[in-house]
Amino acid sequence: MTRISNKEEQILSLLNGLGNKISPRFERCTGISSTRFEILHQLCQVDELNQSMLQKVLQIDGAAITRHLKQLEADGMVTRRRNPEDNRVTFVRLTEEGQARIAGYRAEKEILIQQILQHFSEEEINQLAGYLERMQNNMGEHFA
């Protein structure tokens, strides 16, 4: 096994630092957590979605998805209903309020992305996306 260089350690440290900075900044800009944004985004793609499926797509635990959905429901952005044929299954859908608010969140997200990637060329953005995707794939291969 090869020894990890200082540069490789620095990469991990920088990625961790970016994550720690981006998440609260995203929430300040949009007024919603990135996880709740992703829930709303997924629900925009479909008419209705099984809560278990939503949990799998987002790769979060059952308690977390329930907590997020309860808050989104209290805020009037989603509705949940039990499957009348199987009471263990819950379906989730976006409300009109949720549809209206996700549009504003998307606009704020775009502004944040532009700020983060300012002074990057299109080629650099494509390269960075490729590198990060490879890192994510490596995480999937080794930590599944």
OpenMM code with the backbone's topology and positions (N, CA, C; nanometers):
from openmm import Vec3, app, unit

residues = "MET THR ARG ILE SER ASN LYS GLU GLU GLN ILE LEU SER LEU LEU ASN GLY LEU GLY ASN LYS ILE SER PRO ARG PHE GLU ARG CYS THR GLY ILE SER SER THR ARG PHE GLU ILE LEU HIS GLN LEU CYS GLN VAL ASP GLU LEU ASN GLN SER MET LEU GLN LYS VAL LEU GLN ILE ASP GLY ALA ALA ILE THR ARG HIS LEU LYS GLN LEU GLU ALA ASP GLY MET VAL THR ARG ARG ARG ASN PRO GLU ASP ASN ARG VAL THR PHE VAL ARG LEU THR GLU GLU GLY GLN ALA ARG ILE ALA GLY TYR ARG ALA GLU LYS GLU ILE LEU ILE GLN GLN ILE LEU GLN HIS PHE SER GLU GLU GLU ILE ASN GLN LEU ALA GLY TYR LEU GLU ARG MET GLN ASN ASN MET GLY GLU HIS PHE ALA".split()
positions = [
    Vec3(0.0849, -0.1178, 0.0000),
    Vec3(0.0000, 0.0000, 0.0000),
    Vec3(0.0896, 0.1244, 0.0000),
    Vec3(0.0555, 0.2208, -0.0832),
    Vec3(0.1362, 0.3415, -0.0937),
    Vec3(0.0973, 0.4408, 0.0144),
    Vec3(0.1939, 0.5208, 0.0509),
    Vec3(0.1723, 0.6229, 0.1534),
    Vec3(0.0984, 0.7412, 0.0903),
    Vec3(0.0068, 0.7998, 0.1656),
    Vec3(-0.0710, 0.9149, 0.1203),
    Vec3(0.0161, 1.0398, 0.1307),
    Vec3(0.0181, 1.1189, 0.0243),
    Vec3(0.0988, 1.2410, 0.0232),
    Vec3(0.0251, 1.3543, 0.0936),
    Vec3(0.1005, 1.4598, 0.1255),
    Vec3(0.0400, 1.5778, 0.1872),
    Vec3(-0.0643, 1.6405, 0.0948),
    Vec3(-0.0389, 1.6371, -0.0367),
    Vec3(-0.1350, 1.6929, -0.1328),
    Vec3(-0.2656, 1.6142, -0.1293),
    Vec3(-0.2572, 1.4825, -0.1201),
    Vec3(-0.3771, 1.3999, -0.1150),
    Vec3(-0.4546, 1.4252, 0.0142),
    Vec3(-0.3838, 1.4424, 0.1241),
    Vec3(-0.4490, 1.4780, 0.2504),
    Vec3(-0.5141, 1.6155, 0.2389),
    Vec3(-0.4460, 1.7058, 0.1702),
    Vec3(-0.4993, 1.8409, 0.1508),
    Vec3(-0.6294, 1.8370, 0.0705),
    Vec3(-0.6369, 1.7503, -0.0304),
    Vec3(-0.7579, 1.7373, -0.1114),
    Vec3(-0.8759, 1.6997, -0.0229),
    Vec3(-0.8573, 1.5992, 0.0619),
    Vec3(-0.9655, 1.5571, 0.1506),
    Vec3(-1.0053, 1.6699, 0.2459),
    Vec3(-0.9072, 1.7384, 0.2971),
    Vec3(-0.9338, 1.8502, 0.3877),
    Vec3(-1.0104, 1.9623, 0.3168),
    Vec3(-0.9715, 1.9934, 0.1937),
    Vec3(-1.0394, 2.0977, 0.1170),
    Vec3(-1.1834, 2.0579, 0.0831),
    Vec3(-1.2034, 1.9323, 0.0445),
    Vec3(-1.3386, 1.8856, 0.0151),
    Vec3(-1.4276, 1.8938, 0.1393),
    Vec3(-1.3729, 1.8526, 0.2514),
    Vec3(-1.4475, 1.8593, 0.3770),
    Vec3(-1.4805, 2.0047, 0.4116),
    Vec3(-1.3832, 2.0919, 0.3968),
    Vec3(-1.4043, 2.2341, 0.4248),
    Vec3(-1.5078, 2.2963, 0.3330),
    Vec3(-1.5037, 2.2595, 0.2056),
    Vec3(-1.6039, 2.3102, 0.1106),
    Vec3(-1.7440, 2.2664, 0.1499),
    Vec3(-1.7574, 2.1400, 0.1847),
    Vec3(-1.8872, 2.0895, 0.2274),
    Vec3(-1.9391, 2.1642, 0.3488),
    Vec3(-1.8500, 2.1909, 0.4427),
    Vec3(-1.8889, 2.2628, 0.5641),
    Vec3(-1.9273, 2.4082, 0.5363),
    Vec3(-1.8720, 2.4663, 0.4315),
    Vec3(-1.9053, 2.6048, 0.3966),
    Vec3(-2.0284, 2.6130, 0.3061),
    Vec3(-2.0393, 2.5199, 0.2125),
    Vec3(-2.1471, 2.5259, 0.1144),
    Vec3(-2.2827, 2.4991, 0.1788),
    Vec3(-2.2905, 2.3993, 0.2651),
    Vec3(-2.4202, 2.3613, 0.3218),
    Vec3(-2.4887, 2.4760, 0.3965),
    Vec3(-2.4213, 2.5423, 0.4911),
    Vec3(-2.4902, 2.6540, 0.5586),
    Vec3(-2.5151, 2.7738, 0.4667),
    Vec3(-2.4259, 2.7949, 0.3718),
    Vec3(-2.4461, 2.9064, 0.2781),
    Vec3(-2.5659, 2.8791, 0.1887),
    Vec3(-2.5796, 2.7552, 0.1452),
    Vec3(-2.6954, 2.7154, 0.0646),
    Vec3(-2.8230, 2.7429, 0.1432),
    Vec3(-2.8227, 2.7036, 0.2703),
    Vec3(-2.9416, 2.7224, 0.3531),
    Vec3(-2.9730, 2.8703, 0.3751),
    Vec3(-2.8693, 2.9522, 0.3935),
    Vec3(-2.8913, 3.0965, 0.4103),
    Vec3(-2.9476, 3.1588, 0.2820),
    Vec3(-2.8952, 3.1180, 0.1678),
    Vec3(-2.9390, 3.1746, 0.0392),
    Vec3(-3.0808, 3.1327, 0.0036),
    Vec3(-3.1100, 3.0055, 0.0234),
    Vec3(-3.2389, 2.9540, -0.0218),
    Vec3(-3.3446, 2.9540, 0.0882),
    Vec3(-3.3014, 2.9480, 0.2119),
    Vec3(-3.3959, 2.9385, 0.3224),
    Vec3(-3.4408, 2.7959, 0.3493),
    Vec3(-3.3721, 2.6997, 0.2892),
    Vec3(-3.4084, 2.5580, 0.3068),
    Vec3(-3.2800, 2.4757, 0.3045),
    Vec3(-3.2788, 2.3645, 0.3769),
    Vec3(-3.1596, 2.2791, 0.3777),
    Vec3(-3.1433, 2.2106, 0.2421),
    Vec3(-3.0210, 2.1706, 0.2120),
    Vec3(-2.9960, 2.1040, 0.0842),
    Vec3(-3.0711, 1.9712, 0.0758),
    Vec3(-3.0882, 1.9029, 0.1875),
    Vec3(-3.1632, 1.7765, 0.1859),
    Vec3(-3.3099, 1.8016, 0.1533),
    Vec3(-3.3688, 1.9026, 0.2151),
    Vec3(-3.5100, 1.9327, 0.1869),
    Vec3(-3.5264, 1.9824, 0.0438),
    Vec3(-3.4282, 2.0566, -0.0047),
    Vec3(-3.4315, 2.0990, -0.1445),
    Vec3(-3.4328, 1.9764, -0.2354),
    Vec3(-3.3468, 1.8791, -0.2069),
    Vec3(-3.3394, 1.7586, -0.2894),
    Vec3(-3.4698, 1.6796, -0.2835),
    Vec3(-3.5340, 1.6769, -0.1676),
    Vec3(-3.6641, 1.6105, -0.1561),
    Vec3(-3.7636, 1.6782, -0.2498),
    Vec3(-3.7717, 1.8109, -0.2418),
    Vec3(-3.8644, 1.8850, -0.3277),
    Vec3(-3.8303, 1.8660, -0.4750),
    Vec3(-3.7012, 1.8682, -0.5048),
    Vec3(-3.6563, 1.8490, -0.6432),
    Vec3(-3.7004, 1.7123, -0.6957),
    Vec3(-3.6827, 1.6089, -0.6170),
    Vec3(-3.7235, 1.4742, -0.6593),
    Vec3(-3.8747, 1.4677, -0.6805),
    Vec3(-3.9493, 1.5328, -0.5920),
    Vec3(-4.0951, 1.5307, -0.6035),
    Vec3(-4.1443, 1.6102, -0.7241),
    Vec3(-4.0649, 1.7064, -0.7703),
    Vec3(-4.1005, 1.7826, -0.8910),
    Vec3(-4.0994, 1.6943, -1.0151),
    Vec3(-4.0228, 1.5869, -1.0105),
    Vec3(-4.0054, 1.5011, -1.1270),
    Vec3(-4.1227, 1.4055, -1.1479),
    Vec3(-4.2030, 1.3862, -1.0429),
    Vec3(-4.3114, 1.2870, -1.0481),
    Vec3(-4.4390, 1.3469, -0.9897),
    Vec3(-4.5487, 1.2791, -1.0152),
    Vec3(-4.6756, 1.3235, -0.9572),
    Vec3(-4.6799, 1.2887, -0.8085),
    Vec3(-4.6354, 1.1665, -0.7767),
    Vec3(-4.6391, 1.1174, -0.6399),
    Vec3(-4.5300, 1.0122, -0.6267),
    Vec3(-4.4753, 0.9990, -0.5067),
    Vec3(-4.3648, 0.9053, -0.4872),
    Vec3(-4.3804, 0.8345, -0.3539),
    Vec3(-4.3493, 0.7078, -0.3530),
    Vec3(-4.3466, 0.6272, -0.2318),
    Vec3(-4.2354, 0.6807, -0.1407),
    Vec3(-4.2646, 0.7011, -0.0132),
    Vec3(-4.1662, 0.7571, 0.0800),
    Vec3(-4.0408, 0.6707, 0.0890),
    Vec3(-4.0558, 0.5387, 0.0845),
    Vec3(-3.9397, 0.4486, 0.0897),
    Vec3(-3.8507, 0.4666, -0.0320),
    Vec3(-3.9113, 0.4858, -0.1476),
    Vec3(-3.8354, 0.5070, -0.2705),
    Vec3(-3.7594, 0.6397, -0.2632),
    Vec3(-3.8259, 0.7415, -0.2125),
    Vec3(-3.7624, 0.8723, -0.1953),
    Vec3(-3.6417, 0.8606, -0.1020),
    Vec3(-3.6569, 0.7852, 0.0034),
    Vec3(-3.5479, 0.7619, 0.0982),
    Vec3(-3.4290, 0.6961, 0.0293),
    Vec3(-3.4564, 0.5962, -0.0546),
    Vec3(-3.3487, 0.5255, -0.1248),
    Vec3(-3.2786, 0.6165, -0.2247),
    Vec3(-3.3562, 0.6946, -0.2983),
    Vec3(-3.2983, 0.7856, -0.3981),
    Vec3(-3.2051, 0.8859, -0.3314),
    Vec3(-3.2477, 0.9375, -0.2157),
    Vec3(-3.1687, 1.0385, -0.1454),
    Vec3(-3.0601, 0.9790, -0.0574),
    Vec3(-3.0663, 0.8490, -0.0363),
    Vec3(-2.9691, 0.7775, 0.0461),
    Vec3(-2.9601, 0.8361, 0.1877),
    Vec3(-3.0773, 0.8490, 0.2515),
    Vec3(-3.0814, 0.8915, 0.3914),
    Vec3(-3.1653, 0.7908, 0.4694),
    Vec3(-3.1496, 0.7893, 0.6010),
    Vec3(-3.2199, 0.6885, 0.6801),
    Vec3(-3.3682, 0.7225, 0.6967),
    Vec3(-3.4438, 0.6221, 0.7391),
    Vec3(-3.5881, 0.6348, 0.7506),
    Vec3(-3.6335, 0.7436, 0.8460),
    Vec3(-3.5652, 0.7551, 0.9589),
    Vec3(-3.6033, 0.8583, 1.0562),
    Vec3(-3.5807, 0.9979, 0.9986),
    Vec3(-3.4723, 1.0143, 0.9245),
    Vec3(-3.4402, 1.1460, 0.8665),
    Vec3(-3.5430, 1.1856, 0.7610),
    Vec3(-3.5803, 1.0924, 0.6740),
    Vec3(-3.6771, 1.1274, 0.5693),
    Vec3(-3.8110, 1.1619, 0.6324),
    Vec3(-3.8506, 1.0885, 0.7357),
    Vec3(-3.9768, 1.1170, 0.8046),
    Vec3(-3.9731, 1.2550, 0.8687),
    Vec3(-3.8637, 1.2870, 0.9344),
    Vec3(-3.8485, 1.4179, 0.9992),
    Vec3(-3.8559, 1.5312, 0.8963),
    Vec3(-3.7846, 1.5167, 0.7856),
    Vec3(-3.7857, 1.6195, 0.6810),
    Vec3(-3.9262, 1.6344, 0.6209),
    Vec3(-3.9912, 1.5226, 0.5942),
    Vec3(-4.1236, 1.5288, 0.5332),
    Vec3(-4.2273, 1.5890, 0.6280),
    Vec3(-4.2164, 1.5588, 0.7565),
    Vec3(-4.3093, 1.6188, 0.8536),
    Vec3(-4.2951, 1.7707, 0.8535),
    Vec3(-4.1712, 1.8200, 0.8478),
    Vec3(-4.1491, 1.9648, 0.8472),
    Vec3(-4.1976, 2.0271, 0.7167),
    Vec3(-4.1692, 1.9617, 0.6045),
    Vec3(-4.2173, 2.0123, 0.4764),
    Vec3(-4.3700, 2.0112, 0.4700),
    Vec3(-4.4308, 1.9112, 0.5324),
    Vec3(-4.5765, 1.9050, 0.5377),
    Vec3(-4.6310, 2.0181, 0.6254),
    Vec3(-4.5662, 2.0426, 0.7386),
    Vec3(-4.6086, 2.1517, 0.8276),
    Vec3(-4.5946, 2.2870, 0.7587),
    Vec3(-4.4970, 2.2989, 0.6692),
    Vec3(-4.4757, 2.4227, 0.5939),
    Vec3(-4.5663, 2.4319, 0.4706),
    Vec3(-4.6486, 2.3301, 0.4489),
    Vec3(-4.7434, 2.3322, 0.3381),
    Vec3(-4.6842, 2.3007, 0.2026),
    Vec3(-4.5645, 2.2414, 0.2001),
    Vec3(-4.5001, 2.2156, 0.0715),
    Vec3(-4.5228, 2.0749, 0.0176),
    Vec3(-4.5548, 1.9796, 0.1050),
    Vec3(-4.5839, 1.8436, 0.0605),
    Vec3(-4.7068, 1.7918, 0.1346),
    Vec3(-4.7678, 1.6915, 0.0757),
    Vec3(-4.8730, 1.6169, 0.1442),
    Vec3(-4.8319, 1.4707, 0.1445),
    Vec3(-4.8746, 1.4016, 0.2472),
    Vec3(-4.8485, 1.2579, 0.2570),
    Vec3(-4.9818, 1.1869, 0.2770),
    Vec3(-4.9896, 1.0672, 0.2197),
    Vec3(-5.1100, 0.9869, 0.2396),
    Vec3(-5.0704, 0.8399, 0.2439),
    Vec3(-5.1437, 0.7669, 0.3226),
    Vec3(-5.1223, 0.6221, 0.3327),
    Vec3(-5.1842, 0.5522, 0.2120),
    Vec3(-5.1213, 0.4456, 0.1699),
    Vec3(-5.1763, 0.3618, 0.0652),
    Vec3(-5.2956, 0.2870, 0.1247),
    Vec3(-5.4149, 0.3048, 0.0697),
    Vec3(-5.5320, 0.2382, 0.1278),
    Vec3(-5.5232, 0.0852, 0.1222),
    Vec3(-5.4425, 0.0332, 0.0299),
    Vec3(-5.4282, -0.1125, 0.0165),
    Vec3(-5.3193, -0.1697, 0.1069),
    Vec3(-5.2268, -0.0836, 0.1507),
    Vec3(-5.1177, -0.1269, 0.2394),
    Vec3(-5.0800, -0.0091, 0.3275),
    Vec3(-5.1300, -0.0083, 0.4486),
    Vec3(-5.1136, 0.1037, 0.5407),
    Vec3(-4.9675, 0.1315, 0.5769),
    Vec3(-4.8775, 0.0386, 0.5469),
    Vec3(-4.7347, 0.0587, 0.5762),
    Vec3(-4.6678, 0.1509, 0.4748),
    Vec3(-4.7324, 0.1709, 0.3610),
    Vec3(-4.6755, 0.2504, 0.2523),
    Vec3(-4.7326, 0.3919, 0.2564),
    Vec3(-4.6422, 0.4900, 0.2478),
    Vec3(-4.6825, 0.6312, 0.2460),
    Vec3(-4.6420, 0.6928, 0.1135),
    Vec3(-4.7349, 0.7637, 0.0514),
    Vec3(-4.7073, 0.8355, -0.0724),
    Vec3(-4.6908, 0.9833, -0.0408),
    Vec3(-4.6001, 1.0478, -0.1122),
    Vec3(-4.5703, 1.1891, -0.0917),
    Vec3(-4.5882, 1.2612, -0.2238),
    Vec3(-4.6431, 1.3819, -0.2165),
    Vec3(-4.6555, 1.4639, -0.3367),
    Vec3(-4.6311, 1.6094, -0.2999),
    Vec3(-4.5883, 1.6839, -0.3991),
    Vec3(-4.5643, 1.8270, -0.3852),
    Vec3(-4.6976, 1.9011, -0.3920),
    Vec3(-4.7154, 2.0008, -0.3062),
    Vec3(-4.8344, 2.0860, -0.3137),
    Vec3(-4.8081, 2.2003, -0.4109),
    Vec3(-4.9109, 2.2773, -0.4393),
    Vec3(-4.8918, 2.3964, -0.5227),
    Vec3(-4.7937, 2.4926, -0.4566),
    Vec3(-4.8037, 2.5050, -0.3244),
    Vec3(-4.7103, 2.5900, -0.2501),
    Vec3(-4.5671, 2.5398, -0.2682),
    Vec3(-4.5490, 2.4091, -0.2585),
    Vec3(-4.4159, 2.3494, -0.2777),
    Vec3(-4.3627, 2.3751, -0.4174),
    Vec3(-4.4500, 2.3637, -0.5179),
    Vec3(-4.4088, 2.3897, -0.6561),
    Vec3(-4.3677, 2.5352, -0.6741),
    Vec3(-4.4407, 2.6252, -0.6127),
    Vec3(-4.4077, 2.7671, -0.6244),
    Vec3(-4.2756, 2.7984, -0.5546),
    Vec3(-4.2560, 2.7401, -0.4383),
    Vec3(-4.1355, 2.7719, -0.3622),
    Vec3(-4.0101, 2.7070, -0.4183),
    Vec3(-4.0225, 2.5885, -0.4782),
    Vec3(-3.9043, 2.5233, -0.5359),
    Vec3(-3.8478, 2.6073, -0.6499),
    Vec3(-3.9318, 2.6782, -0.7221),
    Vec3(-3.8835, 2.7645, -0.8305),
    Vec3(-3.7923, 2.8738, -0.7744),
    Vec3(-3.8317, 2.9338, -0.6646),
    Vec3(-3.7475, 3.0357, -0.6004),
    Vec3(-3.6192, 2.9769, -0.5456),
    Vec3(-3.6288, 2.8579, -0.4868),
    Vec3(-3.5089, 2.7915, -0.4340),
    Vec3(-3.4101, 2.7605, -0.5456),
    Vec3(-3.4625, 2.7195, -0.6607),
    Vec3(-3.3751, 2.6888, -0.7751),
    Vec3(-3.3012, 2.8136, -0.8223),
    Vec3(-3.3705, 2.9260, -0.8256),
    Vec3(-3.3067, 3.0511, -0.8683),
    Vec3(-3.1940, 3.0883, -0.7722),
    Vec3(-3.2186, 3.0739, -0.6425),
    Vec3(-3.1151, 3.1043, -0.5426),
    Vec3(-2.9982, 3.0065, -0.5535),
    Vec3(-3.0281, 2.8804, -0.5818),
    Vec3(-2.9237, 2.7797, -0.5990),
    Vec3(-2.8347, 2.8150, -0.7174),
    Vec3(-2.8952, 2.8602, -0.8272),
    Vec3(-2.8176, 2.8986, -0.9448),
    Vec3(-2.7223, 3.0136, -0.9138),
    Vec3(-2.7694, 3.1102, -0.8371),
    Vec3(-2.6834, 3.2233, -0.7986),
    Vec3(-2.5654, 3.1730, -0.7161),
    Vec3(-2.5913, 3.0843, -0.6204),
    Vec3(-2.4844, 3.0294, -0.5366),
    Vec3(-2.3830, 2.9539, -0.6216),
    Vec3(-2.4314, 2.8731, -0.7149),
    Vec3(-2.3409, 2.7974, -0.8020),
    Vec3(-2.2537, 2.8926, -0.8839),
    Vec3(-2.3141, 2.9981, -0.9375),
    Vec3(-2.2363, 3.0962, -1.0147),
    Vec3(-2.1290, 3.1615, -0.9285),
    Vec3(-2.1613, 3.1912, -0.8046),
    Vec3(-2.0631, 3.2522, -0.7143),
    Vec3(-1.9484, 3.1559, -0.6850),
    Vec3(-1.9815, 3.0294, -0.6600),
    Vec3(-1.8793, 2.9301, -0.6271),
    Vec3(-1.7862, 2.9057, -0.7458),
    Vec3(-1.8431, 2.9060, -0.8666),
    Vec3(-1.7644, 2.8698, -0.9854),
    Vec3(-1.7194, 2.9898, -1.0686),
    Vec3(-1.7326, 3.1098, -1.0119),
    Vec3(-1.6877, 3.2260, -1.0892),
    Vec3(-1.5375, 3.2154, -1.1143),
    Vec3(-1.4941, 3.2643, -1.2261),
    Vec3(-1.3539, 3.2620, -1.2715),
    Vec3(-1.3064, 3.1225, -1.3131),
    Vec3(-1.3994, 3.0254, -1.3248),
    Vec3(-1.3663, 2.8953, -1.3799),
    Vec3(-1.4103, 2.8947, -1.5258),
    Vec3(-1.3259, 2.8426, -1.6128),
    Vec3(-1.3655, 2.8288, -1.7530),
    Vec3(-1.4585, 2.7089, -1.7654),
    Vec3(-1.5269, 2.7000, -1.8779),
    Vec3(-1.6159, 2.5855, -1.9013),
    Vec3(-1.5360, 2.4555, -1.8996),
    Vec3(-1.4174, 2.4586, -1.9569),
    Vec3(-1.3324, 2.3396, -1.9576),
    Vec3(-1.2941, 2.2992, -1.8151),
    Vec3(-1.2594, 2.3961, -1.7319),
    Vec3(-1.2234, 2.3662, -1.5927),
    Vec3(-1.3431, 2.3090, -1.5164),
    Vec3(-1.4614, 2.3626, -1.5418),
    Vec3(-1.5821, 2.3121, -1.4760),
    Vec3(-1.6078, 2.1677, -1.5182),
    Vec3(-1.5923, 2.1396, -1.6469),
    Vec3(-1.6104, 2.0028, -1.6962),
    Vec3(-1.5077, 1.9076, -1.6350),
    Vec3(-1.3828, 1.9506, -1.6263),
    Vec3(-1.2788, 1.8678, -1.5655),
    Vec3(-1.3097, 1.8417, -1.4178),
    Vec3(-1.3457, 1.9473, -1.3457),
    Vec3(-1.3765, 1.9342, -1.2042),
    Vec3(-1.4940, 1.8381, -1.1838),
    Vec3(-1.5976, 1.8529, -1.2643),
    Vec3(-1.7129, 1.7633, -1.2546),
    Vec3(-1.6699, 1.6181, -1.2782),
    Vec3(-1.5843, 1.5973, -1.3757),
    Vec3(-1.5351, 1.4627, -1.4031),
    Vec3(-1.4552, 1.4056, -1.2870),
    Vec3(-1.3685, 1.4868, -1.2293),
    Vec3(-1.2878, 1.4410, -1.1147),
    Vec3(-1.3768, 1.4066, -0.9956),
    Vec3(-1.4726, 1.4937, -0.9660),
    Vec3(-1.5606, 1.4704, -0.8515),
    Vec3(-1.6491, 1.3479, -0.8736),
    Vec3(-1.6929, 1.3280, -0.9970),
    Vec3(-1.7729, 1.2098, -1.0278),
    Vec3(-1.6907, 1.0828, -1.0084),
    Vec3(-1.5660, 1.0862, -1.0509),
    Vec3(-1.4785, 0.9696, -1.0306),
    Vec3(-1.4572, 0.9433, -0.8827),
    Vec3(-1.4395, 1.0494, -0.8039),
    Vec3(-1.4226, 1.0327, -0.6600),
    Vec3(-1.5491, 0.9719, -0.5986),
    Vec3(-1.6646, 1.0189, -0.6416),
    Vec3(-1.7915, 0.9669, -0.5905),
    Vec3(-1.8057, 0.8192, -0.6286),
    Vec3(-1.7701, 0.7848, -0.7506),
    Vec3(-1.7735, 0.6441, -0.7934),
    Vec3(-1.6796, 0.5578, -0.7096),
    Vec3(-1.5614, 0.6110, -0.6807),
    Vec3(-1.4662, 0.5382, -0.5971),
    Vec3(-1.5241, 0.5141, -0.4580),
    Vec3(-1.5946, 0.6146, -0.4067),
    Vec3(-1.6575, 0.5985, -0.2756),
    Vec3(-1.7627, 0.4884, -0.2811),
    Vec3(-1.8374, 0.4829, -0.3885),
    Vec3(-1.9391, 0.3806, -0.4041),
    Vec3(-1.8800, 0.2402, -0.4134),
    Vec3(-1.7666, 0.2296, -0.4828),
    Vec3(-1.7016, 0.1003, -0.5011),
    Vec3(-1.6428, 0.0478, -0.3711),
    Vec3(-1.5846, 0.1361, -0.2927),
    Vec3(-1.5087, 0.0929, -0.1749),
    Vec3(-1.5857, 0.1006, -0.0444),
    Vec3(-1.6988, 0.1683, -0.0452),
    Vec3(-1.7696, 0.1888, 0.0812),
    Vec3(-1.9163, 0.1477, 0.0729),
    Vec3(-1.9477, 0.0633, -0.0237),
    Vec3(-2.0883, 0.0205, -0.0416),
    Vec3(-2.1337, -0.0713, 0.0688),
] * unit.nanometer
topology = app.Topology()
chain = topology.addChain("A")
for resn in residues:
    res = topology.addResidue(resn, chain)
    for name in ("N", "CA", "C"):
        topology.addAtom(name, app.Element.getBySymbol(name[0]), res)
